[in-house]
Amino acid sequence: MKLSTKGRYAVTAMFDLASHGNGEPITAAEISNRQSISLFYLEQLLLKLRRAGLIKTVRGPAGGYILAAKPSKISIGDIIRATEGPIALADCVPIASACVKSGCCSTRSLWEKLSSKVSKVLDATTLADLCRGMKI
C-alpha cells in the first residue's frame, strides 16, 4: 500500500485545523499557505472531509473550516478512508471478487492480516496524538 498525496495532504490539513483552529474557523487559503498545498487541490480534499462528517464549514466573512469533533475523537484511519477509500494492501482485501483467484489464493490471508494491522494502527492514532507529537 502506498499512501497517495490525497491521504497525506488530508492528514496534514486536518492536523493544521487541530493545531491552529482553537475552535475558530480557518480558511482554506490559510491552510494552503501554511502547509504548501495547492488551494485548488486542498479544496477538493476539504470537500471529501466535509462529506465524511470530519469537518464543518462556517459561512460568512469570518468563515472557514472547523473540526466536526474533538481531535481526540478523529482517527487518522477516518481521514485516510474519507479520502482514499478502504485501507487495503491488495485489491482483493476489501472486495474478494476483485480477483478471480481470491477463492484459492494462498497469499490473500496474508494481505488481509497486514491490512488489518495497518488499519488498527491508523484507527488507534488520533489527531490529538499527532498534535502532542506522538512517536509511533
C-alpha angles and dihedrals in degrees: 000000000000114000109228128224088261093063096041094048092045091055089046092051092048090048088053091052091048096047100038104027104076087184093304122115117260121202123234088240091059092051091044092053096044095045100034093236121146108259092224092052093043092053090056090052093046089054091055091047091049092049089051090054095244096117137024131213124231115204128213138054092309092040132124137115131321133179113265091219140016114289088246089062098051116080126203086236090061090053095046093048091048092057105024105029123229118006104240136146092210134027091242094060101076094029117029091193089064087084126047089211097053093106094056102024113130094201102045092091089055092054090047092051093047092046089051092052092049090049091050092053093047092045092048092052116079135189087253089058090053092048090054089053094248115193112220 
